[in-house]
Structure formats: C-alpha cells, structure tokens
C-alpha cells in the first residue's frame, strides 16, 4: 500500500524499467456527480502496489508512466478507469491493451468479466468476497487489499497468453484502432447540451418540447457538476420529461409534476422555468431532432436477415463473437445505404465480413443451403448490380 511520495517515486522508477504496466481503479460515485477515486492498483510482471489517493494527494508522478509510449498499459474493461484517470490526473494513458476487448477475438463472449477470463486463460479462480466494498473507508482489510491487487496481478500474464494466441492467428494488430480510440479525449467529453439525448422516454416529446428538454437537461447537468451530486438528485429523468411535456408557463404549473415541489427549491424552479421559456422563444428551425430513421425509408427486414446469416457464418468460422463484428443497427444502416458510422466497414471487420456485406446487398453474392450448411457464392456479372459502397 503506497501512502507516501517516496514510495510512489520508487515504484515509478521500478515500473519505467518494464514494458508493460497493469492498471485498475476503485472508486465511489453513488452520492456524487464526479467519481471519487479511492484506490489505484498498478502492477509490473514483478511487483503489484495499491496507491492510496486519500492519503497521497499528488499523483502527478504517475503521469510519467501513463504517457510513456514505450510502456504498454494493460486494462480490463478500461473505459471507466480511463474516465476517472482523465478527470483526476488530466491525462489518458497510452498505448493501451484492453483484455476484455481482445478476448472477443479469441472466441470469448463479448464483455467477458475479469474473473471468468482469468479462469479461462490462466486456470486461476479469483475470490469475489470483497466485490461490493466501500473503498473510501480506511483502513482496508488484508482481504480487501488482496482483492484489489488481484485485479492487476494477473493482467501481465493474461497479456502474455492472449498476445501469443493473437499473433498465431495474425490478429495482434486488428485492434490497434480500437485501442487508440480509448485514449482519445473526445470520447470522454460530454457536452451538457447533448445530455437530453439520453433521457428516459425522451422520444415522447415533440420538437418544441425537445428544445425545452435540451435546455433543462443542460441546466441540470451543470447544477449536478457544481454541487457534485447525482443528476437525479437535481431532477429525475421522468420529472424532467414530464415538465417538458406540460410546457409550463408558471411555477405553479411546474410544480404540478409529481415530486418537483419537493426536489426543487424556489430559485431553482425559477431557473428551470426560464430555460423552458427560452426554448419557446427559439426559432423552430433551431429545435433539435432525435436521430431516427425517416418514416419514408423502406423496410429492410429481409436484407438484414440475409446479412445476419452471413455474419453468423463468418463469426463462427473465425471464432469471433457476432456482436463484436456488427450490431443490428449497423446492418439496418447498410441495408439502407448509410455507411458513415458503420464500424463493420472499417479495419479488420471490413476484411472479415464488411466487404462481403456490401457485395451481398449489391447483388454480387448469393446465399444457399447445401447439405444443411450455409454456402456463399459469387453471382455472375450479368445477374448482379453495379457495386456500391463507401469506396465505390
């Protein structure tokens, strides 16, 4: 357990001599907007430590490790860890290897947990007795500390095992772009003005009400940040959407929504009303729209069913989880000719099945059943349409 600056400096010097560094965090955020960092676990192949940010307030020495391009940073399910490191330390570790993401290319289920992956790859059973711990309490017990350190102790061994298998399959470089994206700060920047898109039941609102929801949700986000409390403690999603539905013109109308008079102080209620009224005064041309397919677009169920069959075939042949290759929404987009945001048409996914999906929807490929198995055949030029796609 590292609680002093000299200990941290010594570990940093130790870690700089190694090519990999395993990283994990423990944090609490049930009662706050910003996650409260309670522990940082770090491990090289030789040594594992837990850094106590509740005792050691200057963590800047770790920036040297996190931003060293010669040290590969190992995580499992890294997004939340990276988010809190970015908040607390103002940097994003790079380069990265995420064992959960890589596991999907070795036949494991998508979003496999750390414990099952360690068991499957290394044959080690991890105890889960301290999985629901209040990490802000001190002192930590020996059992809690061991549980926390187990989350990094096996990452270097996992990396060795998985990288060998990926290299044997010539897949080691496939995930380079995925890992680079994890270190992109724009993935962790969420403008308050876009928060309304994630409201529960937001699709029940018309365009003017959406403008109101955009304003009020942004106001709520800033209040929650400033007070460092969960956004639902300012207003719940349900209350916010109901307020916008009612299009209130007065405090009394605002307070007609169940529970709002108890959760909002009068000054806050006035601010919410001003946000609503500002939306009503906006030019309708500026009102937001939810991203949804136009009603006039054709039904593509048949095309999606055929593409699904092709993806399942290639996923099974390559021992890759279907969901890692493509989502249902992406198949719908491809069937309708919208290619811009389809990951399956990029990188290794494109090589494995994306190119074939384009050929299938453009009539260049045919699917048939032979001896109970699905077969893919190329159609003759005379019976196929001119190829289309993002590179055509």
Secondary structure, 3 states (H helix, E strand, C coil): CECCHHHHHHHHHHHCCCCEEEEEEEEECCCCCCCEEEEEEEECCCCEEEECCCCCCCCCHHHHHHCCCCCEEEECCCHHHHHHHHHHHCCCCCCEEEHHHHHHHHCCCCCCCHHHHHHHHHCCCCCCCCCCCCCCCCCCCHHHHHHHHHHHHCHHHHHHHHHHHHHHCCCCCCCHHHHHHHCCHHHHCCCHHHHHHHCCCHHHCCHHHHHHHHHHHHHHHHHHHHHCCCHHHCCCHHHHHHHHHHCCCCHHHHCCCCCHHHHCCHHHHHHHHHHHHHHHHCCHHHCCCCCCCCCCCCCCHHHHHHHHHHHHHHHHHCCCCHHHHCCHHHHHHHHCCCCCCCHHHCHHHHHHHHHHHHHHHCCCEEEEEECCEEEEEECCHHHCCCCCCCCC
